[in-house]
């Protein structure tokens, strides 16, 4: 059944390490247990990624974003922080710390709803703290860029609301993708860098969590986009993407409106010049994109303002990323047929090719 919604709680994996019931859910219905995985420990990937966005356009302020990653990807850990200024002249910087063979040493929580995530070394101290109704992101990256420190003190308000959760297999034994996206979390707090302090306004600023656990195939390309905005006095958000395993049971394409998830079918993210899944050089990332959902429920134009591109090649580990920030306009149609007009929504869409 296409877009099969899972509503009963049960373990994610069976005794053979395969997903018991592929599909999507509004909450973390499946129970993740690292000990149930049959793949080698060095193939297990666990990550928590937060993005916060401040849209200052209407108030004549700077628009900015910040992203934070704590991850244990088996034979490598990637811990990173990014800051991005999204008005001309646009600017961004990402600093990343690589760890060799963490393989569970970070003790990532088995659920997004409880437990803290902590990383500490001489350069980076970063903590994600889960409290009732809120999430905190606090930390310091010493010498983040040009001997300037990056400091973060952010609180995300998380009321009882729908999220996007998906469990899909890969076309390889023991490989699976278990992921949750939490949109529409109101953001407050500060991010300090280079002598400036940037303040988040919970009246219009949001944070998003990308929580993932799984065993991936080695060579993958994916598309993923997300954004949030206040529309008609209600919180609106979206999550779109593909390339994450076998999605016959469900996609992860969802509209969020006033706390409820509205499921979408397959869609296509059209980048000018993008003719091949694995071609990262030909797409013209800074030209206008279009997004088309097969039933016409998500029709958007995306105008890029900044391409956060990053490429590393260590032969065995390769990553080529284009996380493009910009503004989206168009229409989104809810389950009941209500049409939502979207205008100048600050968001991102990415195309990423990884071998790891």
C-alpha positions as CSV (number, residue, x, y, z in Angstrom):
1,X,0.0,0.0,0.0
2,X,1.5,3.4,-1.1
3,X,2.0,5.8,1.8
4,X,1.1,3.2,4.4
5,X,0.6,4.9,7.8
6,X,1.8,2.9,10.8
7,X,-0.3,3.5,13.9
8,X,0.6,0.6,16.3
9,X,3.8,0.6,18.4
10,X,6.2,-2.3,17.9
11,X,9.9,-3.0,17.4
12,X,11.5,-1.5,14.3
13,X,13.4,-4.7,13.3
14,X,12.7,-8.4,13.4
15,X,15.1,-11.2,14.4
16,X,16.7,-11.1,11.0
17,X,17.4,-7.4,11.3
18,X,14.8,-6.3,8.7
19,X,12.0,-3.7,9.1
20,X,8.9,-5.4,10.4
21,X,6.4,-2.8,8.9
22,X,7.8,-0.3,6.4
23,X,5.8,3.0,6.2
24,X,5.4,6.4,7.7
25,X,4.0,7.7,11.0
26,X,3.2,10.9,12.8
27,X,5.2,9.9,15.9
28,X,8.0,7.5,16.6
29,X,5.8,4.4,16.5
30,X,8.7,2.0,15.9
31,X,11.1,1.1,18.8
32,X,14.7,1.4,17.8
33,X,17.2,-1.1,19.4
34,X,20.8,-0.9,18.2
35,X,21.3,-4.5,19.4
36,X,18.7,-5.7,16.9
37,X,20.9,-4.6,13.9
38,X,22.5,-7.5,12.1
39,X,24.9,-5.4,10.0
40,X,28.5,-4.7,11.2
41,X,28.8,-2.0,13.8
42,X,31.0,0.1,11.5
43,X,28.0,0.4,9.1
44,X,25.5,1.8,11.6
45,X,24.7,5.5,11.2
46,X,23.2,7.6,14.0
47,X,22.8,11.4,13.8
48,X,20.9,14.4,15.2
49,X,20.9,17.5,13.0
50,X,19.3,20.8,14.0
51,X,18.7,23.8,11.7
52,X,17.5,27.2,12.9
53,X,16.4,30.0,10.6
54,X,15.8,33.7,11.2
55,X,13.9,35.5,8.6
56,X,14.5,39.2,9.0
57,X,13.2,40.4,5.6
58,X,9.9,42.0,6.8
59,X,11.7,43.9,9.7
60,X,14.7,45.0,7.6
61,X,17.0,42.8,9.6
62,X,19.7,40.3,8.5
63,X,18.4,36.8,7.7
64,X,20.6,34.1,9.0
65,X,20.7,30.3,9.7
66,X,22.8,28.1,11.9
67,X,23.1,24.3,11.7
68,X,24.5,21.7,14.2
69,X,25.3,18.1,13.7
70,X,26.3,15.4,16.2
71,X,26.8,12.0,14.4
72,X,28.2,8.5,14.9
73,X,28.5,7.0,11.4
74,X,30.3,3.8,12.4
75,X,33.8,4.1,11.1
76,X,33.7,7.9,11.2
77,X,32.0,10.5,13.3
78,X,31.2,14.0,11.8
79,X,30.5,16.8,14.3
80,X,29.9,20.2,12.7
81,X,28.6,23.7,13.1
82,X,27.5,26.1,10.4
83,X,26.5,29.8,10.3
84,X,25.0,31.4,7.2
85,X,24.1,35.0,6.4
86,X,21.4,35.0,3.8
87,X,21.2,38.6,2.6
88,X,23.6,40.0,0.0
89,X,26.5,39.8,0.4
90,X,25.7,36.2,1.4
91,X,28.3,34.3,3.4
92,X,28.6,31.0,5.1
93,X,31.2,28.9,7.0
94,X,31.1,25.3,8.3
95,X,33.7,23.7,10.6
96,X,33.8,19.9,11.0
97,X,35.5,17.6,13.3
98,X,36.1,14.0,12.2
99,X,36.4,11.1,14.7
100,X,37.7,7.7,13.8
101,X,35.6,4.6,14.6
102,X,33.2,6.0,17.2
103,X,31.0,2.9,16.7
104,X,28.5,3.7,19.5
105,X,30.8,5.6,21.8
106,X,28.6,8.7,21.6
107,X,25.7,6.8,23.1
108,X,23.1,8.4,20.9
109,X,19.6,8.0,22.4
110,X,17.3,5.4,20.9
111,X,14.4,7.9,20.7
112,X,14.1,11.6,20.0
113,X,11.7,12.1,22.9
114,X,14.1,11.4,25.7
115,X,17.8,11.5,26.5
116,X,20.5,14.2,25.8
117,X,23.1,14.2,23.1
118,X,26.6,15.5,24.2
119,X,29.9,16.0,22.3
120,X,33.0,17.4,23.9
121,X,36.6,17.8,22.8
122,X,39.2,20.6,23.0
123,X,37.5,22.5,20.1
124,X,33.8,21.8,20.3
125,X,31.5,21.5,23.3
126,X,27.9,20.9,22.0
127,X,24.9,19.6,23.9
128,X,21.3,18.9,22.8
129,X,19.1,18.7,25.9
130,X,15.5,17.4,25.8
131,X,13.1,18.9,28.3
132,X,9.3,18.6,28.6
133,X,8.0,20.7,25.7
134,X,11.4,22.2,24.7
135,X,14.7,21.3,23.2
136,X,17.9,23.2,24.0
137,X,21.0,23.6,21.8
138,X,24.0,24.9,23.7
139,X,27.6,25.0,23.0
140,X,30.9,26.7,22.0
141,X,33.1,26.0,19.0
142,X,36.5,27.5,19.9
143,X,38.3,29.0,16.9
144,X,35.3,28.3,14.6
145,X,36.7,30.5,11.9
146,X,39.7,32.9,11.7
147,X,40.2,32.5,15.5
148,X,36.6,33.6,16.2
149,X,34.5,31.5,18.5
150,X,30.9,30.5,17.7
151,X,28.5,30.3,20.7
152,X,25.0,29.0,20.6
153,X,22.2,29.3,23.2
154,X,19.0,28.3,21.6
155,X,15.6,26.9,22.9
156,X,13.1,25.3,20.6
157,X,9.5,25.0,21.7
158,X,8.0,21.7,20.8
159,X,4.2,21.4,21.6
160,X,2.3,18.2,21.0
161,X,2.2,18.1,17.2
162,X,2.5,15.7,14.3
163,X,6.0,15.0,12.9
164,X,7.2,13.0,9.9
165,X,8.6,9.6,10.7
166,X,9.6,7.0,8.1
167,X,11.0,3.5,8.1
168,X,12.2,2.2,4.8
169,X,14.5,-0.7,3.7
170,X,17.3,-0.4,1.3
171,X,17.7,-2.9,-1.4
172,X,20.4,-4.7,0.5
173,X,20.3,-7.1,3.4
174,X,20.3,-5.6,6.9
175,X,20.2,-2.0,5.5
176,X,17.4,0.3,6.6
177,X,16.5,4.0,7.1
178,X,14.7,5.2,10.2
179,X,14.2,8.9,10.3
180,X,12.1,11.6,12.0
181,X,11.8,15.2,10.9
182,X,10.3,17.7,13.4
183,X,9.2,20.9,11.9
184,X,7.6,24.1,13.2
185,X,9.5,24.4,16.5
186,X,9.4,28.0,17.6
187,X,13.0,29.2,18.1
188,X,14.3,31.7,20.7
189,X,17.8,32.5,22.1
190,X,21.0,33.7,20.6
191,X,23.9,32.8,18.3
192,X,27.1,34.8,18.8
193,X,29.9,35.0,16.3
194,X,32.6,37.6,15.4
195,X,31.6,40.1,18.0
196,X,28.0,40.1,17.0
197,X,25.0,38.5,18.7
198,X,22.1,37.3,16.6
199,X,18.8,37.0,18.3
200,X,16.0,34.5,17.3
201,X,12.4,35.7,17.5
202,X,9.9,33.0,18.4
203,X,7.2,35.1,16.7
204,X,8.6,34.2,13.3
205,X,11.7,32.0,13.7
206,X,11.8,28.2,13.6
207,X,14.0,25.2,14.2
208,X,13.9,21.8,12.6
209,X,15.3,18.5,13.8
210,X,16.5,15.7,11.4
211,X,16.9,12.6,13.7
212,X,18.1,9.4,12.0
213,X,19.2,5.9,12.8
214,X,20.0,3.2,10.3
215,X,22.3,1.2,8.1
216,X,22.9,2.7,4.7
217,X,24.3,1.4,1.4
218,X,27.7,2.8,0.6
219,X,27.0,5.1,-2.4
220,X,23.9,7.3,-2.1
221,X,22.5,10.5,-3.6
222,X,19.5,12.2,-2.1
223,X,17.4,15.4,-2.3
224,X,15.9,17.0,0.8
225,X,14.1,20.2,1.5
226,X,12.5,21.8,4.5
227,X,11.1,25.1,5.7
228,X,8.7,26.8,8.1
229,X,6.6,30.0,8.1
230,X,3.6,31.6,9.8
231,X,0.8,31.6,7.3
232,X,-2.8,32.9,8.0
233,X,-1.8,32.9,11.7
234,X,-0.9,29.2,11.8
235,X,2.4,27.4,11.7
236,X,3.1,26.0,8.2
237,X,6.0,23.7,7.3
238,X,7.1,21.2,4.8
239,X,9.4,18.2,4.4
240,X,10.2,16.9,1.0
241,X,12.9,14.4,-0.2
242,X,13.8,11.2,-1.9
243,X,16.8,8.9,-2.3
244,X,16.5,7.4,1.1
245,X,16.0,3.7,0.4
246,X,13.1,1.8,-1.1
247,X,10.1,4.1,-0.7
248,X,7.4,1.7,-2.1
249,X,5.6,1.7,1.3
250,X,5.8,5.5,1.8
251,X,7.5,8.8,1.0
252,X,8.7,11.4,3.4
253,X,6.9,14.2,1.6
254,X,4.6,16.0,4.1
255,X,2.9,19.4,4.7
256,X,2.5,20.6,8.2
257,X,-0.3,23.1,9.1
258,X,-1.5,24.1,12.5
259,X,0.2,21.1,14.1
260,X,-1.2,18.4,11.7
261,X,0.7,16.4,9.0
262,X,-0.8,16.2,5.5
263,X,0.8,13.4,3.5
264,X,2.0,14.0,-0.1
265,X,2.8,11.5,-2.8
266,X,5.9,11.4,-5.0
267,X,7.3,14.6,-6.2
268,X,10.2,15.9,-8.3
269,X,12.7,18.5,-7.4
270,X,13.8,20.1,-10.7
271,X,17.2,21.9,-10.7
272,X,18.2,23.5,-14.0
273,X,20.7,21.3,-15.8
274,X,20.2,18.4,-13.4
275,X,20.0,15.4,-15.7
276,X,21.5,12.6,-13.6
277,X,21.1,11.4,-10.0
278,X,24.9,11.2,-9.6
279,X,25.9,14.2,-11.6
280,X,26.8,16.9,-9.0
281,X,28.6,19.3,-11.4
282,X,26.1,20.1,-14.2
283,X,23.1,21.4,-12.1
284,X,22.9,25.2,-12.1
285,X,22.2,25.5,-8.4
286,X,21.8,29.3,-8.3
287,X,19.1,29.4,-11.0
288,X,15.3,29.1,-10.1
289,X,14.2,25.5,-9.3
290,X,10.7,24.1,-9.5
291,X,9.0,21.4,-7.3
292,X,6.1,19.3,-8.7
293,X,4.0,16.8,-6.7
294,X,2.3,14.1,-8.8
295,X,-1.2,15.0,-7.6
296,X,-0.6,18.8,-7.8
297,X,-0.7,19.4,-4.1
298,X,2.8,20.9,-3.8
299,X,3.7,23.2,-6.7
300,X,6.5,25.6,-5.9
301,X,9.2,27.8,-7.4
302,X,12.4,28.1,-5.4
303,X,14.7,31.1,-5.8
304,X,18.2,30.4,-4.5
305,X,20.3,33.0,-2.6
306,X,23.2,30.9,-1.3
307,X,24.7,27.5,-2.2
308,X,26.4,26.0,0.9
309,X,28.6,23.7,-1.1
310,X,31.2,21.4,0.4
311,X,33.2,18.6,-1.1
312,X,35.7,16.2,0.5
313,X,37.4,13.2,-1.0
314,X,39.4,10.8,1.1
315,X,39.0,8.1,-1.6
316,X,37.1,5.7,0.7
317,X,35.0,8.5,2.2
318,X,33.6,11.0,-0.3
319,X,31.0,13.8,0.2
320,X,29.7,16.3,-2.3
321,X,27.0,18.5,-0.9
322,X,24.9,21.4,-2.2
323,X,22.6,22.7,0.5
324,X,20.9,25.6,-1.2
325,X,19.1,28.3,0.8
326,X,16.5,30.5,-0.8
327,X,12.9,31.5,-0.9
328,X,9.9,29.4,-2.0
329,X,6.6,30.5,-3.4
330,X,3.6,28.6,-4.7
331,X,0.7,26.5,-3.4
332,X,0.2,23.7,-1.0
333,X,-3.0,21.7,-0.8
334,X,-4.1,20.1,2.5
335,X,-5.9,16.7,2.9
336,X,-9.3,18.4,2.9
337,X,-8.6,20.4,-0.3
338,X,-7.8,23.7,1.4
339,X,-5.2,25.6,-0.7
340,X,-2.4,27.4,1.2
341,X,-0.6,30.2,-0.6
342,X,3.1,30.3,0.1
343,X,5.1,33.4,-0.5
344,X,8.8,34.1,0.1
345,X,9.2,31.2,2.6
346,X,12.9,31.1,3.7
347,X,14.0,27.5,3.4
348,X,16.6,25.2,1.9
349,X,16.7,22.3,-0.6
350,X,19.8,20.1,-1.0
351,X,21.3,17.6,-3.3
352,X,24.0,15.4,-1.7
353,X,26.1,12.6,-3.0
354,X,28.0,10.5,-0.3
355,X,30.2,7.5,-0.3
356,X,30.7,6.4,3.3
